[in-house]
């Protein structure tokens, strides 16, 4: 397929749109749902996404199926997704479950009766009755969702990150995750609102078991860390929802709208006469987002540093009393004194590293933790780094023979710098893991969800910034 349709333009399109199917993309935008009043939509989106990431990561580490051999194909990727196993496709799972989830809400908005609030599953904060959408908006939105899902799923085949079987399994898994959420969301919401202390106890116990029982793969794989992150976020969100309702922070508490909205008193004040209500709204939106992100970063920095300082000696003390569970590839506390500061959760990525983080990597050597090297491999390693654009745009790793795409063939002087290494195998430094990292991630990510979904919206309401964006 690559030999027939591959072009540099499609390379960039499918590689960069693949980021829209990652949990990182959704984790970046999920807090906006809670900051601007779409709480139930945010909880549903987070639940679908978390379960999709967990079940696909669970299946990957259980089956340990390698990604497609390269050569004969050329693998295109961003980040470290190529280090994971191939079956099933997490991107396909996420894109299908999210597309179906959003389509469910679009269908509700399009089929709502006149004068009846159609968004009971979008927000609990008394939405207006005029949110119904037209037939044209419905069909355009549906077409965009189909195009989004197709781009992500087909892109996994185009970039040689997955086989047809991987993507088919991911699509089925995503549909099942959505169906389960669609059938049980009302039950879960009611249970959180009406249950006593048994609700948070059951949620935390179940999440800890899910982290503990995640399969151990043959080779070290990032899937486990992805699963930890999302299960922890899910735990923090559910416990936060239970606490907010039982402390009186329900829909009646979030009564005020954001300054600048039609229902806000600021819209008729003297201040609004010199600055339009729209400008006020956008200014408040920016303040809320910047403040929220800074609070989350501060929590990550403080919590990570504190836990890395406290957990190792605590683990060593507990080891003298009983045997602690130990996961393969994770160094026990008895074998180190402290967690190096450059490992674990990095609080804030350096601006200097951003071009490299966004760079497109082309791999034709079979990868490492992603599976076995291709039987066609052999020979010298050749690396090519593009000097076009920001200087860190593209990186090619070639072992044996294959075709260099994205450069003019045989013309190294026009942007490609080649480095030859006599070793026949790619020698990557192994990633070091520590047992303290597991508990650190659980606490840090659950705390992020607790802040973003519960306490930051409460704070915005208390200080007068409001939560309802309508």
Buried (B, 14 or more C-beta within 10 A) or exposed (E): EBEEEBEEEBBBBBBEEBBBBBBEBBBEEBBBBBBBBBBBBBBBBBBBBBBBBBBBBBBBBBBBBBBBBBBBBBBBBBBBBBBBBBBBBBBBBBBBBBBBBBBBBBBBBBEBEEEEBBBEBBBBBBBEEEBBBEEEEBEEBBEEBEEBBEBBBBBBBBBBBBBEEBBBBBBBBBBBBBEBBBEEBEEBBEBBBEBEEEBBEEBBEBBBEBBEEBBBBEBBBBBBBBBBBBBBBBBBBBBBBBBBBBEEBEEEBBEBBBBBBEEBEBBEEEEBEEEEBEEBBEEBBEEBBEBBEEBBEEBBBEBBBEBBEEBBEEBBEEBEEEEEEEBEBBBBBEEBEEBEEEBBBEBEEEEEEEEBEBBBBBBBBBBBBBBEBBEBBEEEBBBBBBBEEEEBBBBBBBBBEBEBBBBEEEEEEEBBEEEEEEEEEBEEEEEBBBBBBBBBBBBBBBBBBBBBBBBBBBBBBEEEBBBBBB
